[in-house]
Amino acid sequence: MKRVLLLLVLFLAGFCHHTAAQTHHLYVAAESEDKVYQLAFDARSGEGDIRDSIAVGQFPTENEGPHGINVGIEGDYWFLSLAHGNPYGWLYKFTTGGNKFVSRTELGMFPASMEMSKVTGLLYVVNFNLHGDMEPGTVSVVDPRAMTVVSEITTGIMPHGSRMSEDGRYQYHVSMMTDELIEINASALKISRRLSVAPEESASASSAANPPGKTEAIAQPTWVDPHPTQGLVYVANNKSNEIVEVDTQRWEVSRRYNTGKAPYNLEISHDGQWLVASYKGEGATGIWNLQSGKEVARITNSRRIPHGVAIAPDSRYAFISVEGIGGEAGSVDVIDLQALQRVEVIEVGKQAGGIVYWKTTY
């Protein structure tokens, strides 16, 4: 018995040491700098730093606005949307680590967030169309090897928050100006379902106040993330100050969470325990326990406008990109999800936005 206990103690000690020795690597885009930063956070020392600063875009005298960023499934490349085009934006491809430019391809108007399917190997990029007319946007489906667009899927007005189901079969995004969650069948390359995520009472009042054919967005959803193990999808309703949980089997809203002001981005931890949301109108990050359905912490950010969320694969740390205001520099806040507190701030360029976790080293 004593031997068993000793082995257990040694195992736990080794596990804790292993976890503490981790270094977390990320990329974050600074939209007003036309730069992407490769970052590292050493969990043992509790310190973060910039490992590389990559200038992006083709026109040094113009701000091209790097916005959405993601790493390919195999981790060899990272992809970046440059939103400000004439009039169309671009998708760029770089090697990870070495950060060498590989190629680029033209997309739609104001391409934003993106993610790759494990099933098709294709990249799905929403075109937000921020500066265009209020008309349906598109999802560009890109072959990341050839860097060519293989399909354009017409969707709602101002689509955002492109995220894949864990099995890679479905892409989810939101239509900001039509208050919809939209599901795309990744293999069929077409929309399979739509669902209103607006509060029911507010939606009824809006319909009554507006003539047929004219409706006002009352939820303005900005982000979506599927649960890693359950048939649930979570949506950030930026205008109605709530996070909506959608049951994908029944295709209906199952829970609503009242949040801080203007939730913008969110991510579910890989163990399914935590939902981390940036409250863009409050300068704070909300941490929710999904089992209890309670917000367990609301942490003030290092600057006033939090943006993106990325969570480490071990579900221990959340990384929040924070834009800053005007000429103020941006930052990345590191939040310990066990201690429920901010433990580090990494200074980066202006308007830090798109953020993605790359890898863990020991």
C-alpha positions in Angstrom: 0.0 0.0 0.0 2.8 2.4 0.9 4.5 1.6 -2.4 1.3 2.4 -4.3 0.9 5.7 -2.5 4.6 6.6 -3.2 4.2 5.8 -6.9 1.1 8.0 -7.0 2.8 10.9 -5.3 5.8 10.6 -7.7 3.4 10.4 -10.7 1.5 13.5 -9.6 4.7 15.4 -8.8 6.0 14.5 -12.3 2.7 15.5 -13.9 2.7 18.9 -12.1 6.3 19.5 -13.1 5.5 18.6 -16.7 2.6 21.0 -16.8 4.6 23.8 -15.2 7.4 23.3 -17.7 5.2 24.0 -20.7 5.7 26.9 -23.0 2.7 28.1 -25.0 3.2 29.5 -28.5 0.6 31.8 -30.3 0.1 34.2 -33.1 -1.7 37.5 -32.9 -2.5 40.0 -35.6 -2.2 43.8 -35.0 -4.7 45.3 -37.4 -3.5 48.9 -37.3 0.2 47.9 -37.5 0.0 45.5 -40.5 2.0 43.1 -38.3 1.6 39.6 -36.9 3.4 38.7 -33.7 4.6 35.2 -32.7 4.4 35.0 -28.9 5.5 32.6 -26.2 4.3 32.2 -22.6 6.5 30.2 -20.3 4.2 28.7 -17.7 7.1 28.0 -15.3 8.4 31.6 -15.0 5.0 33.1 -15.7 6.5 35.4 -18.3 5.7 36.0 -22.0 7.6 37.5 -24.8 7.6 38.3 -28.6 9.6 35.7 -30.6 9.0 37.3 -34.0 7.3 40.3 -35.6 6.1 39.7 -39.2 5.2 42.6 -41.5 2.3 41.6 -43.7 0.7 43.1 -46.8 1.9 44.5 -50.1 1.6 48.3 -49.8 3.9 49.9 -47.1 2.0 53.3 -47.3 -1.5 51.8 -46.7 -3.1 50.0 -43.8 -4.3 46.7 -45.1 -5.8 45.4 -41.8 -4.7 41.8 -40.9 -7.8 40.5 -39.2 -8.5 36.8 -39.0 -5.7 34.2 -38.3 -5.6 30.5 -37.9 -3.1 27.6 -38.0 -3.6 24.7 -40.4 -4.5 21.2 -39.1 -0.9 19.8 -39.4 0.6 23.0 -37.8 3.0 23.7 -40.7 1.3 26.9 -41.9 -0.6 29.8 -40.6 -3.2 31.7 -42.6 -4.2 35.4 -42.4 -7.0 37.5 -43.8 -6.1 41.0 -44.9 -9.4 42.8 -44.8 -8.8 46.1 -46.5 -8.7 45.7 -50.3 -9.7 47.5 -53.4 -12.4 46.4 -52.9 -11.6 42.8 -52.1 -9.4 41.4 -49.4 -6.8 38.6 -49.4 -5.9 35.3 -47.8 -2.1 34.9 -47.0 -0.2 31.7 -46.2 3.0 31.6 -44.1 5.2 28.8 -42.7 4.9 28.4 -38.9 8.1 29.1 -36.9 10.1 30.4 -39.8 7.2 32.7 -40.8 8.1 32.8 -44.5 5.5 34.1 -47.0 4.3 31.2 -49.2 1.4 32.6 -51.4 -1.8 34.6 -51.3 -5.2 34.5 -53.0 -8.0 37.1 -53.4 -11.2 36.6 -51.4 -14.4 38.7 -50.9 -15.0 42.1 -49.3 -13.5 42.3 -45.8 -12.5 38.6 -45.2 -12.5 37.9 -41.5 -12.3 34.7 -39.4 -11.5 31.3 -40.8 -11.0 27.6 -39.9 -10.0 24.4 -41.7 -12.1 21.2 -41.8 -10.5 17.9 -40.7 -12.8 16.1 -43.2 -12.3 18.1 -46.4 -8.9 19.8 -45.6 -10.5 23.0 -47.0 -10.4 26.4 -45.3 -13.7 28.3 -44.8 -13.4 32.1 -44.6 -16.3 34.4 -44.0 -16.4 37.7 -45.9 -17.8 40.3 -43.5 -18.3 43.0 -46.0 -17.9 45.7 -43.4 -17.8 48.7 -45.8 -20.1 47.4 -48.5 -23.9 47.5 -48.9 -26.2 45.7 -46.6 -26.6 42.6 -48.8 -25.8 38.9 -48.3 -22.2 38.1 -47.8 -20.3 35.0 -48.7 -18.1 32.2 -47.3 -15.0 31.6 -49.4 -13.9 27.9 -49.5 -10.2 27.7 -50.2 -7.9 24.8 -51.1 -5.0 25.7 -48.7 -2.4 23.7 -50.7 -3.1 25.3 -54.1 -4.4 28.6 -52.4 -7.3 28.7 -54.8 -11.0 29.4 -54.1 -13.0 26.3 -54.9 -16.5 27.7 -53.9 -18.3 30.8 -52.8 -21.3 30.2 -50.6 -23.9 33.0 -50.3 -24.9 33.5 -46.7 -26.4 36.2 -44.4 -25.5 39.9 -44.0 -22.2 40.6 -42.3 -21.1 37.0 -41.6 -18.5 36.5 -38.8 -17.0 33.8 -36.5 -16.1 30.9 -38.8 -15.6 27.8 -36.7 -15.7 24.1 -37.4 -17.4 21.3 -35.5 -14.9 19.0 -33.8 -15.4 16.3 -36.3 -14.9 18.7 -39.2 -18.3 18.0 -40.8 -19.9 21.3 -40.3 -18.9 25.0 -40.4 -20.7 27.4 -38.2 -20.9 31.2 -38.5 -23.3 34.0 -37.6 -25.0 36.6 -39.6 -24.7 39.8 -37.6 -27.4 41.8 -39.3 -30.0 39.0 -39.6 -29.5 37.6 -36.1 -28.8 34.1 -37.4 -26.6 31.1 -36.6 -25.8 29.4 -39.9 -24.6 25.9 -40.5 -22.7 24.8 -43.6 -22.3 21.1 -44.6 -18.5 21.1 -45.1 -18.5 18.4 -47.8 -21.6 19.4 -49.7 -20.5 23.1 -49.7 -23.9 24.4 -49.0 -26.0 25.8 -46.1 -27.8 23.1 -44.3 -29.6 25.0 -41.5 -30.4 28.5 -40.2 -31.6 29.5 -36.8 -32.6 32.9 -35.2 -30.7 33.5 -32.0 -32.5 36.8 -31.2 -34.4 37.0 -27.9 -38.0 35.9 -28.6 -39.8 38.8 -26.9 -37.5 41.4 -28.5 -37.8 39.7 -31.9 -41.6 39.9 -31.7 -41.4 43.6 -30.8 -39.0 44.3 -33.6 -41.2 42.6 -36.2 -44.3 44.5 -35.0 -42.4 47.9 -35.2 -41.0 47.3 -38.7 -42.9 46.9 -41.9 -42.7 43.6 -43.9 -39.3 43.1 -45.5 -37.6 45.5 -43.0 -36.3 44.2 -39.8 -33.7 45.5 -37.3 -31.0 43.3 -35.9 -31.6 43.1 -32.2 -29.0 40.5 -31.1 -26.2 41.2 -33.6 -24.2 38.0 -33.0 -20.5 38.3 -33.6 -19.0 34.9 -32.8 -19.7 31.2 -32.6 -17.9 28.2 -31.2 -19.0 24.5 -31.0 -18.5 22.5 -27.9 -15.7 19.9 -28.3 -17.6 16.9 -27.1 -21.3 17.7 -27.0 -23.8 18.7 -29.6 -23.9 22.3 -28.6 -22.9 25.6 -30.2 -22.3 28.8 -28.4 -23.1 32.2 -29.9 -22.0 35.7 -28.6 -24.9 38.2 -29.0 -23.1 41.5 -29.0 -26.1 43.8 -28.9 -28.4 41.9 -26.6 -25.6 41.2 -24.1 -26.0 37.5 -23.9 -24.4 34.2 -24.9 -26.8 31.7 -26.5 -26.4 27.9 -26.2 -27.8 26.0 -29.2 -28.7 22.3 -29.2 -27.5 21.1 -32.6 -29.6 17.9 -32.5 -32.9 19.7 -31.8 -31.7 22.9 -33.6 -33.1 25.2 -31.0 -31.8 27.5 -28.3 -31.4 25.5 -25.1 -29.9 28.2 -22.7 -29.3 31.9 -22.6 -26.6 33.5 -20.4 -26.8 37.2 -19.4 -23.3 38.6 -19.8 -21.2 41.7 -19.5 -21.7 44.5 -22.0 -21.2 43.6 -25.7 -19.7 40.0 -25.7 -17.7 39.8 -28.8 -15.6 36.6 -29.1 -15.7 33.4 -27.1 -14.0 30.0 -27.0 -14.8 26.7 -25.2 -11.9 25.0 -23.4 -10.8 21.7 -24.8 -12.0 19.8 -21.8 -15.4 21.4 -22.2 -15.4 22.9 -18.7 -14.9 26.6 -19.5 -16.4 29.2 -21.7 -14.2 32.3 -22.0 -15.8 35.5 -23.5 -14.4 38.9 -24.3 -16.8 41.7 -23.2 -15.8 44.4 -25.7 -18.1 47.1 -24.2 -16.9 46.5 -20.7 -13.1 46.0 -20.9 -13.3 42.6 -19.3 -13.2 38.9 -19.8 -15.9 36.6 -18.5 -15.1 33.0 -17.4 -18.1 30.7 -17.3 -18.4 27.2 -15.8 -20.5 25.3 -18.4 -21.6 22.6 -16.0 -23.1 25.0 -13.5 -24.0 27.6 -16.1 -22.5 30.3 -13.8 -20.1 33.1 -14.5 -17.3 32.4 -12.0 -15.1 35.4 -12.7 -15.1 38.7 -14.6 -11.5 39.8 -15.1 -10.6 43.4 -16.0 -8.4 43.5 -19.1 -5.1 45.4 -19.4 -6.8 47.8 -21.9 -10.3 48.8 -22.6 -11.3 46.8 -25.7 -10.7 43.0 -25.5 -11.1 41.2 -28.8 -10.1 37.6 -29.4 -9.9 34.5 -27.3 -7.5 31.4 -27.6 -7.3 28.6 -25.0 -4.4 26.3 -24.5 -5.0 22.6 -25.3 -4.5 21.7 -21.6 -7.4 24.1 -20.7 -5.2 25.8 -18.2 -4.6 29.2 -19.8 -6.7 31.6 -21.9 -5.1 34.2 -24.1 -7.0 37.4 -24.8 -6.1 39.9 -27.5 -6.8 43.5 -26.4 -7.0 46.3 -29.0 -6.1 49.5 -27.2 -7.6 52.8 -28.1 -6.4 55.3 -30.7 -2.6 55.2 -30.8 -2.4 53.0 -27.8 -0.5 49.8 -28.1 -2.3 46.5 -28.0 -1.6 43.5 -25.7 -2.3 39.9 -25.0 -3.6 39.1 -21.5 -2.8 35.7 -20.1 -5.5 34.3 -17.7 -4.9 31.3 -15.4 -8.2 29.4 -15.6 -7.4 27.6 -12.3 -6.5 30.7 -10.3 -9.1 32.8 -12.2 -6.8 35.7 -12.5 -4.7 37.5 -15.1 -1.0 36.4 -14.6 0.8 38.2 -17.5 0.4 40.9 -20.1 2.4 40.7 -23.4 2.7 44.1 -25.2 2.2 44.0 -28.9 1.2 46.4 -31.7 -1.9 48.6 -32.2 -5.4 47.0 -32.4 -4.5 43.5 -31.5 -7.3 41.3 -32.9 -7.2 37.9 -34.4 -5.4 35.4 -32.2 -4.7 31.7 -32.5 -2.9 29.0 -30.4 -0.1 27.3 -32.3 1.7 24.7 -30.2 3.0 23.6 -26.8 6.7 22.8 -26.1 8.4 21.4 -23.0 
